[in-house]
Amino acid sequence: MAEASPAPRILISNDDGIHAPGLQVLERIAARISDDVWVVAPERNNSGAGHSLTLRRPLRVRRAGERRYAVDGTPTDCVMLALQLIIRDRPVDLVLSGVNHGGNLGEDVTYSGTIAAAMEATLFKIRAVAMSQLLTSGEPVHWATAERFGPDIVRQVLTMPWPEDVLINVNFPDCPPDAVRGVRVTSQGRRKLGDDLVERLDPRGEPYVWIGALREDGSPREGTDIAATNAGWVSVTPLHMDMTHRPSFSALHQALGVSP
């Protein structure tokens, strides 16, 4: 009789930090898929860190429990250290990132540390899923929505042939689980940038600027992550690491006077 396949080894990380409630939600999601779950997350909040590495100072790793580690660096640092240093005895099969406190829609993916953790795993040729829970400022966060739908989405996407250089970006709508309409496969949307740049003076009279997090959704195009989550659907978007715009090759060859 053939031996049963071992449970997938799952690494989870985030950008909100080791103590974030969304990380606890993700741990419960991962526990429903495997009993071999490792946590390597930033010591502090790294929202907006993007796909950045810490290069100008040493990194410190703190053990925070059994198979739990905190790194005083970025989400990218966390995944890199986890895969190359912390987890040694057997390779990681899947990286889950999140659950982010707030959506990662449209152009957010270029700023997001949550997406960056999944990107780093993808560079290591490991399947990766980023998860984010939309919210309304000042209102309770519907973490139960991510917890309800997250496990099945992960199980289902793991059954597909996984394209090279692709990660999956999942956004849960800002509503209770029973109000979710279902799941939609979407493209990355675009929004009008409307960041709330606040200019003020500090107590010493020196000016400073605070970058807000507000963007205007306007009328999002149908089929996008923004339109889907606005309408109460869970959005699942495949993101490709290769950002080459191949249709521009011909124009560039002509402009530069070079042969294809």
C-alpha positions as CSV (number, residue, x, y, z in Angstrom):
1,M,0.0,0.0,0.0
2,A,1.4,3.4,-1.0
3,E,2.2,5.8,1.7
4,A,0.0,8.9,2.0
5,S,1.6,12.1,0.7
6,P,2.8,14.4,3.4
7,A,0.9,17.5,4.2
8,P,2.2,20.5,2.3
9,R,4.7,22.6,4.1
10,I,3.2,26.1,4.3
11,L,5.1,29.3,5.1
12,I,3.0,32.3,6.1
13,S,4.1,35.9,6.3
14,N,2.6,39.4,6.0
15,D,3.4,43.1,6.0
16,D,1.3,44.1,9.1
17,G,3.7,42.4,11.5
18,I,3.9,39.4,13.7
19,H,1.2,40.6,16.1
20,A,-1.4,41.5,13.4
21,P,-4.9,40.0,13.7
22,G,-4.9,39.2,10.0
23,L,-1.8,37.0,10.6
24,Q,-3.8,35.0,13.2
25,V,-6.6,34.6,10.7
26,L,-4.1,33.3,8.1
27,E,-2.7,30.9,10.6
28,R,-6.2,29.4,11.1
29,I,-6.7,29.2,7.4
30,A,-3.4,27.4,6.9
31,A,-4.1,25.0,9.8
32,R,-7.2,23.8,7.9
33,I,-4.9,22.8,5.0
34,S,-1.9,21.4,6.7
35,D,-0.4,20.7,10.1
36,D,3.1,21.8,8.9
37,V,2.8,25.6,9.1
38,W,5.6,28.0,9.7
39,V,5.3,31.7,10.4
40,V,8.1,34.2,9.5
41,A,6.8,37.8,9.7
42,P,8.1,41.3,10.2
43,E,8.7,42.4,13.8
44,R,6.8,45.6,13.1
45,N,4.3,46.9,10.5
46,N,5.8,47.2,7.1
47,S,2.7,48.3,5.1
48,G,3.8,50.0,1.8
49,A,7.2,48.4,1.9
50,G,6.8,47.0,-1.6
51,H,9.3,44.4,-2.8
52,S,12.2,46.0,-0.8
53,L,15.2,44.3,0.8
54,T,17.2,45.5,3.8
55,L,20.7,46.0,2.5
56,R,22.3,48.7,4.7
57,R,22.2,47.0,8.1
58,P,22.2,43.4,9.6
59,L,18.9,41.6,10.2
60,R,17.9,40.0,13.4
61,V,15.7,37.0,13.8
62,R,13.7,36.4,17.0
63,R,12.1,33.1,17.8
64,A,8.5,33.9,18.8
65,G,7.2,30.3,19.4
66,E,7.3,26.9,17.9
67,R,7.8,27.4,14.1
68,R,7.2,31.1,14.6
69,Y,9.8,33.8,13.9
70,A,9.9,37.6,13.8
71,V,12.4,39.4,11.6
72,D,13.3,43.1,12.0
73,G,13.0,43.7,8.3
74,T,10.6,43.7,5.3
75,P,8.2,41.0,4.1
76,T,10.7,40.2,1.3
77,D,13.5,39.8,4.0
78,C,11.2,37.4,5.9
79,V,10.5,35.1,3.0
80,M,14.1,35.1,1.8
81,L,15.4,34.3,5.3
82,A,12.7,31.7,5.8
83,L,13.4,29.8,2.6
84,Q,17.2,30.0,2.8
85,L,18.0,30.0,6.5
86,I,15.2,29.3,8.9
87,I,13.5,26.3,7.3
88,R,16.2,23.8,6.4
89,D,15.0,20.2,6.7
90,R,12.4,20.1,4.0
91,P,11.4,22.6,1.2
92,V,8.4,24.8,1.5
93,D,5.5,23.9,-0.8
94,L,3.3,26.9,-0.5
95,V,3.6,30.5,0.7
96,L,0.5,32.4,2.0
97,S,0.8,36.1,2.7
98,G,-1.7,38.2,4.7
99,V,-4.4,38.4,5.6
100,N,-3.8,42.1,4.9
101,H,-5.6,44.8,6.9
102,G,-7.2,46.4,3.9
103,G,-7.5,45.6,0.2
104,N,-4.7,45.2,-2.3
105,L,-6.4,46.2,-5.5
106,G,-5.3,47.8,-8.7
107,E,-2.1,49.8,-8.3
108,D,-1.8,48.7,-4.7
109,V,0.0,45.6,-5.8
110,T,3.1,47.8,-6.7
111,Y,3.3,49.2,-3.1
112,S,2.1,46.2,-1.1
113,G,4.4,44.3,1.2
114,T,1.7,41.6,1.3
115,I,2.0,41.1,-2.4
116,A,5.8,41.4,-2.2
117,A,6.1,38.4,0.1
118,A,4.2,36.3,-2.4
119,M,6.4,37.8,-5.2
120,E,9.5,36.7,-3.4
121,A,8.2,33.2,-3.1
122,T,7.4,33.2,-6.8
123,L,11.0,34.1,-7.6
124,F,12.0,31.0,-5.6
125,K,9.6,29.0,-7.8
126,I,7.2,28.3,-4.9
127,R,3.4,28.7,-5.3
128,A,2.2,31.7,-3.5
129,V,-1.2,33.3,-2.6
130,A,-1.6,36.8,-1.2
131,M,-4.8,37.5,0.8
132,S,-6.3,40.9,1.8
133,Q,-9.5,41.8,3.6
134,L,-11.2,45.0,2.5
135,L,-12.5,47.3,5.2
136,T,-14.1,50.6,6.0
137,S,-12.1,52.9,8.2
138,G,-13.5,53.1,11.7
139,E,-15.8,50.1,11.2
140,P,-15.2,46.5,12.5
141,V,-13.1,44.4,10.1
142,H,-14.9,41.3,8.6
143,W,-12.1,38.9,9.3
144,A,-14.7,36.1,9.3
145,T,-15.1,36.6,5.6
146,A,-11.5,35.8,4.9
147,E,-11.6,32.9,7.3
148,R,-14.7,31.5,5.7
149,F,-13.6,31.6,2.1
150,G,-9.8,31.5,2.3
151,P,-9.3,27.7,2.9
152,D,-11.4,26.5,0.0
153,I,-9.9,29.1,-2.4
154,V,-6.4,27.9,-1.5
155,R,-7.3,24.2,-1.9
156,Q,-8.9,24.9,-5.2
157,V,-6.1,26.9,-6.8
158,L,-3.6,24.3,-5.7
159,T,-5.4,21.8,-8.1
160,M,-4.6,23.8,-11.2
161,P,-1.5,23.7,-13.3
162,W,0.5,26.5,-11.8
163,P,2.0,28.8,-14.5
164,E,5.6,29.9,-14.0
165,D,6.2,33.4,-12.5
166,V,2.5,33.7,-11.4
167,L,1.1,34.4,-8.0
168,I,-2.5,34.6,-6.9
169,N,-3.9,37.8,-5.4
170,V,-7.1,37.3,-3.4
171,N,-9.2,40.2,-2.0
172,F,-12.2,39.6,0.2
173,P,-15.1,42.1,0.1
174,D,-16.0,44.4,3.0
175,C,-19.1,42.5,4.1
176,P,-20.0,39.6,6.4
177,P,-19.5,36.1,5.1
178,D,-23.2,35.5,4.4
179,A,-23.4,38.6,2.2
180,V,-20.6,37.4,-0.1
181,R,-22.0,36.7,-3.6
182,G,-19.3,34.2,-4.6
183,V,-15.9,34.2,-6.2
184,R,-14.8,35.9,-9.4
185,V,-11.6,35.6,-11.4
186,T,-10.6,39.1,-12.2
187,S,-8.0,41.3,-13.9
188,Q,-6.0,44.0,-12.1
189,G,-8.0,47.3,-12.0
190,R,-6.9,50.9,-12.2
191,R,-8.1,53.8,-10.0
192,K,-7.6,57.5,-10.1
193,L,-4.9,58.3,-7.7
194,G,-6.3,60.5,-5.0
195,D,-3.9,60.2,-2.1
196,D,-4.7,62.6,0.7
197,L,-1.4,64.5,1.1
198,V,-1.6,66.4,4.3
199,E,0.8,69.3,4.9
200,R,1.3,70.4,8.5
201,L,3.8,71.9,10.9
202,D,5.5,69.9,13.7
203,P,5.8,71.3,17.2
204,R,9.0,73.0,16.2
205,G,7.4,74.8,13.3
206,E,9.0,72.6,10.7
207,P,6.8,71.5,7.7
208,Y,6.1,67.9,7.0
209,V,3.8,65.9,4.7
210,W,1.7,62.9,5.7
211,I,0.7,60.5,2.8
212,G,-2.8,59.3,3.2
213,A,-4.3,56.0,1.9
214,L,-7.3,57.4,0.0
215,R,-7.9,56.6,-3.6
216,E,-11.0,57.2,-5.7
217,D,-12.6,54.1,-7.1
218,G,-14.8,56.1,-9.5
219,S,-16.5,53.7,-11.9
220,P,-14.3,50.7,-12.1
221,R,-14.2,48.6,-15.3
222,E,-16.2,45.4,-15.2
223,G,-14.1,42.3,-14.8
224,T,-11.6,44.0,-12.5
225,D,-10.7,43.3,-8.9
226,I,-12.1,46.7,-7.9
227,A,-15.5,46.1,-9.6
228,A,-15.8,42.6,-8.2
229,T,-15.1,43.5,-4.5
230,N,-17.3,46.6,-4.7
231,A,-20.2,44.3,-5.8
232,G,-19.6,41.8,-2.9
233,W,-17.5,39.2,-4.7
234,V,-14.2,37.6,-3.6
235,S,-11.7,38.7,-6.2
236,V,-9.0,36.2,-7.4
237,T,-6.4,37.7,-9.7
238,P,-3.4,36.0,-11.3
239,L,-0.4,38.3,-11.3
240,H,2.6,37.8,-13.6
241,M,6.1,38.6,-12.5
242,D,7.3,39.3,-16.1
243,M,6.3,42.9,-16.7
244,T,7.8,43.1,-20.2
245,H,5.4,44.9,-22.6
246,R,6.2,42.9,-25.7
247,P,3.8,44.9,-28.1
248,S,6.3,47.8,-27.7
249,F,9.2,45.8,-29.2
250,S,8.4,46.8,-32.8
251,A,8.2,50.5,-32.0
252,L,11.4,50.4,-30.0
253,H,13.3,48.5,-32.7
254,Q,12.2,51.2,-35.1
255,A,12.9,54.2,-32.8
256,L,16.4,52.8,-31.8
257,G,17.3,51.7,-35.3
258,V,18.1,48.2,-34.2
259,S,17.2,44.8,-35.7
260,P,14.8,42.4,-33.9
